[in-house]
Amino acid sequence: MEIRGKSKDHNQVVQTLERVGLAGLEQSGASSLSGGELQRVALARALVLKTEALLLDEPTSNLDPYNTSLIESLISEHHQMHKSTIVLVTHNLFQARRLAQRCALLLDGQLVEVAPTNTFFEAANDTRVSAFVHGDMVY
């Protein structure tokens, strides 16, 4: 928080660690944490700042279902509580459907389509999007 120019609020830090299921691990070194715990620490760092926007790149990659569900719940809760804009990069189409209000497909660095989630998955304008959401390799 100091790096971001914000005063450290111990209660806020403890509450955020409780929210991400890491209460009591405040003094633990990174090498003693599991992959899921490290992902939750990274998310806690972002959540404690109560930012207007979160940029998340594969926040649940390589996590078990419990940690994936927990992180998805925290992301949704943060959005509802703070009305933050959340940009989430994922290759997990199920996750995109669960979390997103709008979805986009990038191919070769080009934005192919942006649409509300239902439209993106059910009635995309671009045939490559339709193919992608139905499991065809389009790249």
Secondary structure, DSSP 8 states (H G I E B T S, - for coil): -TTTT----HHHHHHHHHHTT-TT-TT--GGGS-HHHHHHHHHHHHHTTT-SEEEEESTTTT--HHHHHHHHHHHHHHHHHH--EEEEE-S-HHHHHHH-SEEEEEETTEEEEEEEHHHHHHS-SSHHHHHHHTT----
